[in-house]
Amino acid sequence: MRYFFHRLKLRIIWSWAGVAHAYAEEYSFRSWVWANLVSGGLALWLPLTSGERGLILALGILVMAFELLNTAIEQVVDYISTEQHPAAKAAKDCGSGAVAVSAIAAGAAWLVVLVRLSTG
């Protein structure tokens, strides 16, 4: 059991090291963090149902998770080679596309929630 908790502690340390690195080095990740602080604040302040609030918060967190994965893809591709290659471009573009699609999902959720609020 001690081994389990030791490994758990290490996994938490490594995970937060990745988040800290992305926040320190990646403008896009910092932008999503701040956008989600605003979005989350609004979700908590507006008269939303618990389901709407949970959806908004979860989708915001998923956008940041995809940005972390995109950063990981970019780091690995850049480490392997600095040469231009179609496969490297495709990998980076797909990672960026995942962020964009998740952001569209979060935006769509906000749109539906705001329409419901306005029609009351």
ABEGO torsion letter per residue (X at the ends): XAAAAAAAAAAAAAAAAAAAAAAAABAAAAAAAAAAAAAAAAAAABBBBAAAAAAAAAAAAAAAAAAAAAAAAAAAAAAABABBBAAAAAAAAAAAAAAAAAAAAAAAAAAAAAAAAAAX
